[in-house]
Amino acid sequence: MDVPSNLEVRRRISFFSNSLFMDMPSAPNVLFSLHDLEVQNEDGVSILFYWQIFSQVCRILSDLREGYKAIKLNEDQIKGEWSLWAQCQAVADMKFTNVVSCQEYGIQKRSGDARA
């Protein structure tokens, strides 16, 4: 079995594999009318807009995941250089951070948190 020598890679793989066994709460079924989807909130953004952005982010992440599978770089090529792999990883990290930030903003906004 090939085990990555990079500690950060091992940490991320470990986190991902552990997350597969987490108990996830079930989401309630929520139905919105077209009007509800198009109504803008106090920030001028509709649920439909959020959904469109979410769909685009999911597509981009899916494309990146497929790109990762297609790129076969060995560890020697990755070390010490700003390789294509590192660039893809940086883009994926930025996309993930953006999605999480939007989710946190929504949670804070709904709860009336002053940080929102």
C-alpha positions in Angstrom: 0.0 0.0 0.0 1.3 3.5 -0.9 1.3 5.8 2.1 2.0 9.5 1.4 5.1 10.7 3.1 3.8 14.3 3.3 2.3 14.9 6.8 -0.3 17.4 5.5 -1.5 14.9 2.9 -1.8 12.2 5.5 -3.7 14.6 7.9 -6.2 15.5 5.1 -6.8 11.9 4.1 -7.3 10.9 7.7 -9.8 13.7 8.2 -11.7 12.8 5.1 -11.8 9.1 5.9 -12.9 9.7 9.4 -15.7 12.1 8.2 -17.2 9.2 6.2 -18.2 7.6 9.4 -19.8 10.7 11.1 -23.4 10.6 12.0 -25.1 13.2 9.8 -28.5 14.6 10.9 -31.3 14.1 8.4 -32.5 17.2 6.7 -36.2 18.1 6.9 -38.1 18.2 3.6 -38.7 21.8 2.7 -40.8 23.0 -0.2 -40.7 26.5 -1.5 -43.0 28.2 -4.0 -41.4 30.0 -6.9 -42.2 33.3 -5.3 -40.4 32.2 -2.1 -37.4 31.2 -4.2 -37.2 34.6 -6.0 -37.9 36.9 -3.0 -34.7 38.7 -2.0 -33.6 38.9 1.6 -32.3 42.0 3.4 -29.0 41.6 1.6 -30.7 41.6 -1.8 -30.0 37.9 -2.5 -32.7 35.3 -3.2 -32.6 31.6 -2.3 -32.6 30.8 -6.1 -29.4 32.9 -6.4 -27.8 30.9 -3.6 -28.8 27.7 -5.2 -27.3 28.7 -8.6 -24.0 29.6 -6.9 -24.0 26.3 -4.9 -24.7 24.4 -8.2 -21.8 26.1 -9.9 -19.5 25.5 -7.0 -20.5 21.8 -7.0 -19.8 21.5 -10.7 -16.4 23.2 -10.3 -15.5 20.9 -7.4 -16.6 17.9 -9.5 -14.4 19.1 -12.4 -11.5 19.6 -10.0 -11.9 16.1 -8.6 -11.9 14.6 -12.1 -8.9 16.7 -12.9 -7.1 15.3 -9.8 -7.8 11.8 -11.1 -6.4 12.7 -14.5 -3.2 14.3 -13.3 -0.6 11.7 -12.5 2.3 13.5 -10.8 4.8 11.7 -8.6 6.0 13.1 -5.3 9.3 14.2 -6.7 7.6 16.5 -9.2 5.5 18.1 -6.4 8.3 18.8 -4.0 9.8 22.3 -4.1 7.9 23.6 -7.1 4.6 25.4 -7.8 3.3 22.5 -9.9 -0.1 22.1 -11.5 -1.1 19.8 -8.6 -0.3 22.6 -6.1 -2.3 25.1 -8.2 -5.3 22.8 -8.3 -5.1 22.2 -4.6 -4.9 25.9 -4.0 -8.0 26.5 -6.1 -9.9 23.7 -4.4 -9.0 25.1 -1.0 -10.2 28.6 -2.0 -13.5 27.2 -3.3 -14.0 25.2 -0.1 -13.2 28.2 2.1 -15.7 30.3 0.0 -18.5 27.7 0.5 -17.9 27.4 4.2 -17.7 31.2 4.6 -21.1 31.6 2.9 -22.6 28.9 5.1 -21.2 30.6 8.3 -22.5 34.0 7.1 -25.9 32.6 6.6 -25.9 30.9 10.0 -24.8 34.2 11.7 -27.2 36.3 9.7 -30.2 34.0 10.7 -29.2 34.0 14.3 -28.8 37.8 14.5 -25.1 37.6 15.2 -23.4 41.0 15.1 -20.5 39.6 13.1 -22.8 39.0 10.1 
